[in-house]
Amino acid sequence: MKRVVLPLAELDRRSFCRAFAVGAAGAMALSACAEDGDAVQTGPVGSEPPDQVGPDAGDPNSPDAGHVTTPDAAPTPIDAAPSGPTCGTGAVDVGAPTSFASGTATLISASSVFIVRDAGGLYAVSSRCTHENATNGVSSGRFRCPRHGALFNFDGSIISGPVSQPLKHYALCTMSNGHVGVDKSQVVSTSTRLDV
């Protein structure tokens, strides 16, 4: 599962679309390898550092293609496992707590969520616009829908556009391996955070 790390600042549409397309192609290729009824086993998400995507990003065919970060969004390591509820059977492992740098929104395309880390901790917000279900990008410190320009604050609240519903927040929990898990069966309030 590829991760796309987006700084909570402007990211041009071309870089976002390129990273999303690479991640989606990888997910489709992986799912094509499984036979009906087989589970697809992947390694831990975030065990490798993200690479920069853009004109100076290096080889686009490398195994790490699809990661997006910026030089001025330096990761802030988290040493301890997150403290919070343990995960149930419906939770999906989205990576080690160290995978989520302060001041970033990490797109987990397979789960259609952004994992955001702010001063209060981590939270999961839907990456899908509530207007036509397009995957939001990050632009000028906000989530932005590429279809009709709807804008959302990072807490999911509506700024503008043809939307009538804010973005949903989902429960985060601590997996048995110490990683962060997201449980989309549990919608939580915008103030809910996982302490890291």
PyRosetta script that sets phi, psi and omega in degrees:
from pyrosetta import init, pose_from_sequence

init()
pose = pose_from_sequence("MKRVVLPLAELDRRSFCRAFAVGAAGAMALSACAEDGDAVQTGPVGSEPPDQVGPDAGDPNSPDAGHVTTPDAAPTPIDAAPSGPTCGTGAVDVGAPTSFASGTATLISASSVFIVRDAGGLYAVSSRCTHENATNGVSSGRFRCPRHGALFNFDGSIISGPVSQPLKHYALCTMSNGHVGVDKSQVVSTSTRLDV")
pose.set_psi(1, 122.8)
pose.set_omega(1, 179.0)
pose.set_phi(2, -83.8)
pose.set_psi(2, 148.2)
pose.set_omega(2, 176.7)
pose.set_phi(3, -115.4)
pose.set_psi(3, 142.8)
pose.set_omega(3, 175.7)
pose.set_phi(4, -118.4)
pose.set_psi(4, 115.2)
pose.set_omega(4, -178.7)
pose.set_phi(5, -97.3)
pose.set_psi(5, 119.6)
pose.set_omega(5, -177.8)
pose.set_phi(6, -113.5)
pose.set_psi(6, 128.0)
pose.set_omega(6, 176.3)
pose.set_phi(7, -67.7)
pose.set_psi(7, 150.8)
pose.set_omega(7, 177.9)
pose.set_phi(8, -79.3)
pose.set_psi(8, 55.1)
pose.set_omega(8, 179.1)
pose.set_phi(9, -151.3)
pose.set_psi(9, -174.6)
pose.set_omega(9, -173.8)
pose.set_phi(10, -68.9)
pose.set_psi(10, 134.1)
pose.set_omega(10, 174.5)
pose.set_phi(11, -129.1)
pose.set_psi(11, 125.4)
pose.set_omega(11, -176.4)
pose.set_phi(12, -69.5)
pose.set_psi(12, 154.1)
pose.set_omega(12, -174.6)
pose.set_phi(13, -59.6)
pose.set_psi(13, -40.3)
pose.set_omega(13, -178.5)
pose.set_phi(14, -60.7)
pose.set_psi(14, -44.9)
pose.set_omega(14, 179.5)
pose.set_phi(15, -64.1)
pose.set_psi(15, -42.4)
pose.set_omega(15, 179.9)
pose.set_phi(16, -63.5)
pose.set_psi(16, -48.2)
pose.set_omega(16, -177.7)
pose.set_phi(17, -62.9)
pose.set_psi(17, -39.8)
pose.set_omega(17, 179.0)
pose.set_phi(18, -62.5)
pose.set_psi(18, -47.8)
pose.set_omega(18, -178.9)
pose.set_phi(19, -64.0)
pose.set_psi(19, -41.5)
pose.set_omega(19, -179.4)
pose.set_phi(20, -65.8)
pose.set_psi(20, -41.9)
pose.set_omega(20, -179.3)
pose.set_phi(21, -63.7)
pose.set_psi(21, -42.1)
pose.set_omega(21, 178.7)
pose.set_phi(22, -63.0)
pose.set_psi(22, -43.4)
pose.set_omega(22, 179.1)
pose.set_phi(23, -64.4)
pose.set_psi(23, -42.5)
pose.set_omega(23, 179.9)
pose.set_phi(24, -65.6)
pose.set_psi(24, -40.9)
pose.set_omega(24, 178.7)
pose.set_phi(25, -63.6)
pose.set_psi(25, -40.4)
pose.set_omega(25, 177.8)
pose.set_phi(26, -63.9)
pose.set_psi(26, -41.9)
pose.set_omega(26, 179.6)
pose.set_phi(27, -64.8)
pose.set_psi(27, -40.5)
pose.set_omega(27, 178.8)
pose.set_phi(28, -66.4)
pose.set_psi(28, -40.9)
pose.set_omega(28, 179.4)
pose.set_phi(29, -63.5)
pose.set_psi(29, -41.7)
pose.set_omega(29, 179.3)
pose.set_phi(30, -65.2)
pose.set_psi(30, -43.2)
pose.set_omega(30, -179.1)
pose.set_phi(31, -68.8)
pose.set_psi(31, -27.4)
pose.set_omega(31, 178.5)
pose.set_phi(32, -69.7)
pose.set_psi(32, -21.8)
pose.set_omega(32, -179.7)
pose.set_phi(33, -76.2)
pose.set_psi(33, -20.2)
pose.set_omega(33, -176.4)
pose.set_phi(34, -86.2)
pose.set_psi(34, 143.9)
pose.set_omega(34, 173.3)
pose.set_phi(35, -88.6)
pose.set_psi(35, 163.5)
pose.set_omega(35, 178.8)
pose.set_phi(36, -53.7)
pose.set_psi(36, 130.1)
pose.set_omega(36, 177.7)
pose.set_phi(37, 86.2)
pose.set_psi(37, -10.7)
pose.set_omega(37, 179.5)
pose.set_phi(38, -83.3)
pose.set_psi(38, 145.2)
pose.set_omega(38, 173.5)
pose.set_phi(39, -88.7)
pose.set_psi(39, 142.2)
pose.set_omega(39, 176.0)
pose.set_phi(40, -94.1)
pose.set_psi(40, 121.6)
pose.set_omega(40, -178.4)
pose.set_phi(41, -99.7)
pose.set_psi(41, 127.9)
pose.set_omega(41, 176.9)
pose.set_phi(42, -124.4)
pose.set_psi(42, 163.7)
pose.set_omega(42, 177.2)
pose.set_phi(43, -77.3)
pose.set_psi(43, 175.2)
pose.set_omega(43, -179.2)
pose.set_phi(44, -64.5)
pose.set_psi(44, 138.4)
pose.set_omega(44, 178.4)
pose.set_phi(45, -75.4)
pose.set_psi(45, 138.5)
pose.set_omega(45, 173.9)
pose.set_phi(46, 84.7)
pose.set_psi(46, 11.5)
pose.set_omega(46, 180.0)
pose.set_phi(47, -77.5)
pose.set_psi(47, -13.3)
pose.set_omega(47, 176.8)
pose.set_phi(48, -116.0)
pose.set_psi(48, 151.0)
pose.set_omega(48, 180.0)
pose.set_phi(49, -71.8)
pose.set_psi(49, 144.8)
pose.set_omega(49, 178.8)
pose.set_phi(50, -70.1)
pose.set_psi(50, 149.0)
pose.set_omega(50, 176.1)
pose.set_phi(51, -102.0)
pose.set_psi(51, 156.1)
pose.set_omega(51, 177.2)
pose.set_phi(52, -77.0)
pose.set_psi(52, 140.2)
pose.set_omega(52, 175.3)
pose.set_phi(53, -112.5)
pose.set_psi(53, 133.2)
pose.set_omega(53, -178.7)
pose.set_phi(54, 154.2)
pose.set_psi(54, -166.2)
pose.set_omega(54, -176.0)
pose.set_phi(55, -63.5)
pose.set_psi(55, -26.0)
pose.set_omega(55, -179.1)
pose.set_phi(56, -107.1)
pose.set_psi(56, 23.1)
pose.set_omega(56, -171.8)
pose.set_phi(57, -81.3)
pose.set_psi(57, -11.8)
pose.set_omega(57, -178.2)
pose.set_phi(58, 93.0)
pose.set_psi(58, -152.2)
pose.set_omega(58, -173.7)
pose.set_phi(59, -72.3)
pose.set_psi(59, 114.0)
pose.set_omega(59, 179.8)
pose.set_phi(60, -69.9)
pose.set_psi(60, -12.8)
pose.set_omega(60, 179.1)
pose.set_phi(61, -93.8)
pose.set_psi(61, 5.6)
pose.set_omega(61, -179.9)
pose.set_phi(62, -69.6)
pose.set_psi(62, 159.7)
pose.set_omega(62, 179.4)
pose.set_phi(63, -61.4)
pose.set_psi(63, -21.7)
pose.set_omega(63, -178.4)
pose.set_phi(64, -94.5)
pose.set_psi(64, 4.2)
pose.set_omega(64, 178.4)
pose.set_phi(65, -59.5)
pose.set_psi(65, 139.7)
pose.set_omega(65, -178.6)
pose.set_phi(66, 110.3)
pose.set_psi(66, -9.9)
pose.set_omega(66, 175.5)
pose.set_phi(67, -87.1)
pose.set_psi(67, 139.5)
pose.set_omega(67, 179.0)
pose.set_phi(68, -127.3)
pose.set_psi(68, 130.0)
pose.set_omega(68, 172.2)
pose.set_phi(69, -152.8)
pose.set_psi(69, 175.4)
pose.set_omega(69, 176.5)
pose.set_phi(70, -127.7)
pose.set_psi(70, 152.5)
pose.set_omega(70, -178.6)
pose.set_phi(71, -60.1)
pose.set_psi(71, -31.5)
pose.set_omega(71, -177.3)
pose.set_phi(72, -91.0)
pose.set_psi(72, 8.6)
pose.set_omega(72, 175.1)
pose.set_phi(73, -108.0)
pose.set_psi(73, 63.1)
pose.set_omega(73, -176.2)
pose.set_phi(74, -62.6)
pose.set_psi(74, 133.0)
pose.set_omega(74, 179.3)
pose.set_phi(75, -64.5)
pose.set_psi(75, 144.1)
pose.set_omega(75, 173.2)
pose.set_phi(76, -108.7)
pose.set_psi(76, 107.9)
pose.set_omega(76, -175.9)
pose.set_phi(77, -63.5)
pose.set_psi(77, 149.4)
pose.set_omega(77, 174.9)
pose.set_phi(78, -119.0)
pose.set_psi(78, 121.0)
pose.set_omega(78, -174.3)
pose.set_phi(79, -85.8)
pose.set_psi(79, -37.0)
pose.set_omega(79, -173.7)
pose.set_phi(80, -94.1)
pose.set_psi(80, 158.8)
pose.set_omega(80, 173.9)
pose.set_phi(81, -67.8)
pose.set_psi(81, 149.9)
pose.set_omega(81, 179.7)
pose.set_phi(82, -65.1)
pose.set_psi(82, 148.6)
pose.set_omega(82, 175.7)
pose.set_phi(83, -106.0)
pose.set_psi(83, 126.6)
pose.set_omega(83, -178.7)
pose.set_phi(84, 173.6)
pose.set_psi(84, -172.4)
pose.set_omega(84, -178.2)
pose.set_phi(85, -64.0)
pose.set_psi(85, 147.8)
pose.set_omega(85, 174.6)
pose.set_phi(86, -77.5)
pose.set_psi(86, 154.6)
pose.set_omega(86, -173.5)
pose.set_phi(87, -82.5)
pose.set_psi(87, 145.7)
pose.set_omega(87, 173.0)
pose.set_phi(88, -87.3)
pose.set_psi(88, -170.9)
pose.set_omega(88, -176.1)
pose.set_phi(89, -72.0)
pose.set_psi(89, -19.6)
pose.set_omega(89, -178.6)
pose.set_phi(90, -87.5)
pose.set_psi(90, -3.0)
pose.set_omega(90, -176.7)
pose.set_phi(91, -78.6)
pose.set_psi(91, 147.4)
pose.set_omega(91, 179.0)
pose.set_phi(92, -113.2)
pose.set_psi(92, 131.5)
pose.set_omega(92, 178.4)
pose.set_phi(93, -69.1)
pose.set_psi(93, 121.4)
pose.set_omega(93, 179.5)
pose.set_phi(94, -111.6)
pose.set_psi(94, 1.5)
pose.set_omega(94, 173.2)
pose.set_phi(95, 129.7)
pose.set_psi(95, 171.1)
pose.set_omega(95, 178.3)
pose.set_phi(96, -69.7)
pose.set_psi(96, 150.9)
pose.set_omega(96, 178.6)
pose.set_phi(97, -56.5)
pose.set_psi(97, -30.4)
pose.set_omega(97, 179.6)
pose.set_phi(98, -68.9)
pose.set_psi(98, -11.4)
pose.set_omega(98, -180.0)
pose.set_phi(99, -73.5)
pose.set_psi(99, -16.3)
pose.set_omega(99, -172.0)
pose.set_phi(100, -112.6)
pose.set_psi(100, 103.2)
pose.set_omega(100, -177.8)
pose.set_phi(101, -77.0)
pose.set_psi(101, 149.9)
pose.set_omega(101, 177.0)
pose.set_phi(102, -61.3)
pose.set_psi(102, 135.7)
pose.set_omega(102, 177.4)
pose.set_phi(103, 80.4)
pose.set_psi(103, 20.4)
pose.set_omega(103, 178.4)
pose.set_phi(104, -126.3)
pose.set_psi(104, 158.3)
pose.set_omega(104, 170.6)
pose.set_phi(105, -117.4)
pose.set_psi(105, 118.9)
pose.set_omega(105, -177.3)
pose.set_phi(106, -102.4)
pose.set_psi(106, 117.0)
pose.set_omega(106, 179.0)
pose.set_phi(107, -78.7)
pose.set_psi(107, 120.2)
pose.set_omega(107, 172.8)
pose.set_phi(108, -103.7)
pose.set_psi(108, 89.3)
pose.set_omega(108, -170.3)
pose.set_phi(109, -62.5)
pose.set_psi(109, -34.6)
pose.set_omega(109, -179.4)
pose.set_phi(110, -64.8)
pose.set_psi(110, -26.3)
pose.set_omega(110, 179.5)
pose.set_phi(111, -105.6)
pose.set_psi(111, -2.1)
pose.set_omega(111, -179.4)
pose.set_phi(112, 55.0)
pose.set_psi(112, 45.4)
pose.set_omega(112, 176.8)
pose.set_phi(113, -136.9)
pose.set_psi(113, 155.2)
pose.set_omega(113, 165.5)
pose.set_phi(114, -101.2)
pose.set_psi(114, 134.4)
pose.set_omega(114, 169.0)
pose.set_phi(115, -99.7)
pose.set_psi(115, 118.0)
pose.set_omega(115, -176.2)
pose.set_phi(116, -110.4)
pose.set_psi(116, 136.2)
pose.set_omega(116, 174.7)
pose.set_phi(117, -116.0)
pose.set_psi(117, 121.8)
pose.set_omega(117, 174.9)
pose.set_phi(118, -125.2)
pose.set_psi(118, -170.2)
pose.set_omega(118, -177.6)
pose.set_phi(119, -61.0)
pose.set_psi(119, -25.6)
pose.set_omega(119, -179.0)
pose.set_phi(120, -85.4)
pose.set_psi(120, -13.8)
pose.set_omega(120, -178.7)
pose.set_phi(121, 132.3)
pose.set_psi(121, -150.3)
pose.set_omega(121, -179.0)
pose.set_phi(122, -106.2)
pose.set_psi(122, 145.6)
pose.set_omega(122, 170.7)
pose.set_phi(123, -145.2)
pose.set_psi(123, 157.1)
pose.set_omega(123, -179.8)
pose.set_phi(124, -112.5)
pose.set_psi(124, 127.6)
pose.set_omega(124, 178.4)
pose.set_phi(125, -127.5)
pose.set_psi(125, 141.5)
pose.set_omega(125, -178.9)
pose.set_phi(126, -56.6)
pose.set_psi(126, 139.6)
pose.set_omega(126, 176.6)
pose.set_phi(127, -91.3)
pose.set_psi(127, -0.3)
pose.set_omega(127, -176.2)
pose.set_phi(128, -98.1)
pose.set_psi(128, 126.9)
pose.set_omega(128, 176.5)
pose.set_phi(129, -61.8)
pose.set_psi(129, 139.8)
pose.set_omega(129, -178.6)
pose.set_phi(130, -79.8)
pose.set_psi(130, -2.7)
pose.set_omega(130, 179.1)
pose.set_phi(131, -84.5)
pose.set_psi(131, -59.8)
pose.set_omega(131, -178.4)
pose.set_phi(132, -133.4)
pose.set_psi(132, 20.3)
pose.set_omega(132, 172.8)
pose.set_phi(133, 67.3)
pose.set_psi(133, 19.7)
pose.set_omega(133, 176.3)
pose.set_phi(134, -73.8)
pose.set_psi(134, 154.2)
pose.set_omega(134, 177.4)
pose.set_phi(135, -78.2)
pose.set_psi(135, 122.5)
pose.set_omega(135, 179.1)
pose.set_phi(136, -70.9)
pose.set_psi(136, 151.4)
pose.set_omega(136, 171.6)
pose.set_phi(137, -111.3)
pose.set_psi(137, -174.5)
pose.set_omega(137, 177.7)
pose.set_phi(138, -114.6)
pose.set_psi(138, 128.7)
pose.set_omega(138, -179.4)
pose.set_phi(139, -146.8)
pose.set_psi(139, 124.7)
pose.set_omega(139, 176.8)
pose.set_phi(140, 51.8)
pose.set_psi(140, 43.9)
pose.set_omega(140, 176.5)
pose.set_phi(141, 73.9)
pose.set_psi(141, 23.4)
pose.set_omega(141, -179.5)
pose.set_phi(142, -143.5)
pose.set_psi(142, 161.8)
pose.set_omega(142, 169.2)
pose.set_phi(143, -83.0)
pose.set_psi(143, 136.0)
pose.set_omega(143, -178.1)
pose.set_phi(144, -132.8)
pose.set_psi(144, 130.3)
pose.set_omega(144, 176.8)
pose.set_phi(145, -79.1)
pose.set_psi(145, 129.6)
pose.set_omega(145, -178.6)
pose.set_phi(146, -74.8)
pose.set_psi(146, -16.2)
pose.set_omega(146, -176.7)
pose.set_phi(147, -78.9)
pose.set_psi(147, -54.6)
pose.set_omega(147, -175.4)
pose.set_phi(148, -128.0)
pose.set_psi(148, 11.9)
pose.set_omega(148, 172.8)
pose.set_phi(149, 79.0)
pose.set_psi(149, 14.8)
pose.set_omega(149, 177.1)
pose.set_phi(150, -58.1)
pose.set_psi(150, 139.8)
pose.set_omega(150, 179.2)
pose.set_phi(151, -118.4)
pose.set_psi(151, 139.1)
pose.set_omega(151, 177.5)
pose.set_phi(152, -129.6)
pose.set_psi(152, 144.0)
pose.set_omega(152, 169.1)
pose.set_phi(153, -69.7)
pose.set_psi(153, 164.8)
pose.set_omega(153, 179.9)
pose.set_phi(154, -67.1)
pose.set_psi(154, -14.3)
pose.set_omega(154, 173.7)
pose.set_phi(155, -84.9)
pose.set_psi(155, 2.1)
pose.set_omega(155, 177.7)
pose.set_phi(156, 91.9)
pose.set_psi(156, -6.6)
pose.set_omega(156, -179.4)
pose.set_phi(157, -72.1)
pose.set_psi(157, 151.2)
pose.set_omega(157, -176.1)
pose.set_phi(158, -78.0)
pose.set_psi(158, 133.2)
pose.set_omega(158, 171.5)
pose.set_phi(159, -99.9)
pose.set_psi(159, -51.8)
pose.set_omega(159, -179.3)
pose.set_phi(160, -163.9)
pose.set_psi(160, 171.6)
pose.set_omega(160, 175.4)
pose.set_phi(161, 111.0)
pose.set_psi(161, 178.0)
pose.set_omega(161, -176.6)
pose.set_phi(162, -82.3)
pose.set_psi(162, 51.4)
pose.set_omega(162, 179.8)
pose.set_phi(163, -121.6)
pose.set_psi(163, 150.5)
pose.set_omega(163, 178.1)
pose.set_phi(164, -120.9)
pose.set_psi(164, -9.1)
pose.set_omega(164, -178.7)
pose.set_phi(165, -123.3)
pose.set_psi(165, 139.4)
pose.set_omega(165, 174.8)
pose.set_phi(166, -72.2)
pose.set_psi(166, 168.7)
pose.set_omega(166, 176.3)
pose.set_phi(167, -73.5)
pose.set_psi(167, 141.5)
pose.set_omega(167, -180.0)
pose.set_phi(168, -76.6)
pose.set_psi(168, 148.4)
pose.set_omega(168, 171.6)
pose.set_phi(169, -106.9)
pose.set_psi(169, 139.2)
pose.set_omega(169, -179.2)
pose.set_phi(170, -116.3)
pose.set_psi(170, 155.9)
pose.set_omega(170, -178.0)
pose.set_phi(171, -68.2)
pose.set_psi(171, 136.8)
pose.set_omega(171, 169.5)
pose.set_phi(172, -108.1)
pose.set_psi(172, 150.0)
pose.set_omega(172, -177.5)
pose.set_phi(173, -148.5)
pose.set_psi(173, 174.3)
pose.set_omega(173, 178.7)
pose.set_phi(174, -101.2)
pose.set_psi(174, 120.3)
pose.set_omega(174, 178.3)
pose.set_phi(175, -74.3)
pose.set_psi(175, 163.5)
pose.set_omega(175, -179.3)
pose.set_phi(176, -62.5)
pose.set_psi(176, -23.8)
pose.set_omega(176, 178.4)
pose.set_phi(177, -89.7)
pose.set_psi(177, 6.2)
pose.set_omega(177, 179.8)
pose.set_phi(178, 88.2)
pose.set_psi(178, -4.5)
pose.set_omega(178, 178.5)
pose.set_phi(179, -77.5)
pose.set_psi(179, 169.2)
pose.set_omega(179, 176.1)
pose.set_phi(180, -86.9)
pose.set_psi(180, 137.2)
pose.set_omega(180, 176.2)
pose.set_phi(181, -120.1)
pose.set_psi(181, 148.8)
pose.set_omega(181, 175.0)
pose.set_phi(182, -116.9)
pose.set_psi(182, 134.3)
pose.set_omega(182, -179.9)
pose.set_phi(183, -118.9)
pose.set_psi(183, 99.4)
pose.set_omega(183, -176.9)
pose.set_phi(184, -75.4)
pose.set_psi(184, -4.5)
pose.set_omega(184, 175.4)
pose.set_phi(185, -80.6)
pose.set_psi(185, -9.8)
pose.set_omega(185, -179.8)
pose.set_phi(186, -117.4)
pose.set_psi(186, 107.3)
pose.set_omega(186, 174.3)
pose.set_phi(187, -85.8)
pose.set_psi(187, 132.4)
pose.set_omega(187, -176.2)
pose.set_phi(188, -123.1)
pose.set_psi(188, 171.0)
pose.set_omega(188, 179.9)
pose.set_phi(189, -72.4)
pose.set_psi(189, 160.7)
pose.set_omega(189, -178.8)
pose.set_phi(190, -67.1)
pose.set_psi(190, -16.0)
pose.set_omega(190, -179.6)
pose.set_phi(191, -91.2)
pose.set_psi(191, -4.6)
pose.set_omega(191, -178.1)
pose.set_phi(192, -73.3)
pose.set_psi(192, 128.9)
pose.set_omega(192, 179.3)
pose.set_phi(193, -132.1)
pose.set_psi(193, 152.3)
pose.set_omega(193, 170.5)
pose.set_phi(194, -98.6)
pose.set_psi(194, 120.4)
pose.set_omega(194, 179.6)
pose.set_phi(195, -68.4)
pose.set_psi(195, 131.8)
pose.set_omega(195, 176.8)
pose.set_phi(196, -128.3)
pose.dump_pdb("model.pdb")
